Amino acid sequence: MADYNLISADSHFVEPPTMWAERIDHKFRDRAPKTVVGLDGRQGEWFVCENITPMAVAGFFGAGVPSGELKEHNKKGFDQAPKSVWDPAYRIADQDRDGVDAEVIYTSMGMPLFGLDDAELRFSCFRAFNDWATEYCSYDPKRLIPLGLITLEDIPSAVAELERVAARGMRGAMIWAEPPGDRPYSHPDYEPFWAAAQDLNMPLSLHILTARSGTGANPTSGNSFLLSLANLHHQIERSISVLVYGGVLEKFPRLKIVSAENDVGWMPYFMYRLDTVQHRLGSLGDMKLSMRASNYIKRQVYATFIADPVFVDSLHRYGPDNTMWSSDYPHTAATFPRSHEIVAKKLGNLPEDDLRKIVRDTAARVYGLA
């Protein structure tokens, strides 16, 4: 790896707390997301908005903090965040420090907002974020690659916003990790949106902590929080199952779906499971697909990971053309500032062609990076 740098397929912004109120539609200013210091007597600064579960702001910038120090770290306020949060020049400097050429950048505070009950408020929050993120990344659009936020209650509005953010330079967008139970992704209402994403070549991401039902993880609930985190990838499995079995990926063969920050080790078994059910029981559900279920995933579904080496033994099934490394900077799980060291330790025994695809070339291809 000495002759090339990495590309992170999943890094994060940490939005300035005042950004939401400054940019949101005027009628929502009093309801805009914000942070509160000492919320309900708790230490630290907390991100809040109506019905969402409050989240400790410091958890969004815990990169490099040892595990034993996280409780104390999470008492910090936003004023102690790294300078890269405010200034993209410092972000580029941190990329250079970590041996990273580019980052595909997701929201932080926007993730829990997918669970807001008020769809109009959520749409306004997302539009405010999309404007801020594209302005931030305009500093160096070859190295700072923003992904937008799209909500899907009103499909014509969702299509219009996807077209708008694509014109502003975004390379993809986030949608619910799992949609409302009464409107799964196989519902025909979504088809104009799938068509637009396909035609615009905008990959759609299913990111951890972004289901319509909420993050699925309450940081104040102790062991229940840990249990929920351990099982969050099941939301993504259900969504991909619907996209495959519901014929979405067959009908829209150029649509790209990205499983983000859900790891990859489970994917080969999941593909086997989908194939087995399709082969043995598909006729019972009148399933009409022209390919094996796993082939749709290999053709159209990509997955990011941070430091998950489990998938390495199954690359023959779900390979380097679908798998993308991520640093998760500047979140707590981030490999920063030791990304090259960690990649070498976890993946150093892979053939060089496979390694380069996983840590660089596949992300460049998916997001159209030169």
Secondary structure, 3 states (H helix, E strand, C coil): CCCCCEEEEEEECCCCCCHHHHHCCHHHHHHCCEEEECHHHCCCEEEECCCCCCEEHHHHHCCCCCHHHHHHHCCCCHHHCCHHHCCHHHHHHHHHHHCEEEEEEECCCHHHHCCCCCHHHHHHHHHHHHHHHHHHHCCCCCCEEECEECCCCCHHHHHHHHHHHHHCCCCCEEECCCCCCCCCCCCHHHHHHHHHHHHHCCCEEEECCCECCECCCCCCCCHHHHHHHHCCHHHHHHHHHHHHHCCHHHHCCCCCEEEECCCCCCHHHHHHHHHHHHHHHHHHHCCCCCCCHHHHHHHHEEEEECCCCHHHHHCCCCCCCCEEECCCCCCCCCCCCCHHHHHHHHHCCCCHHHHHHHHHHHHHHHCCCC
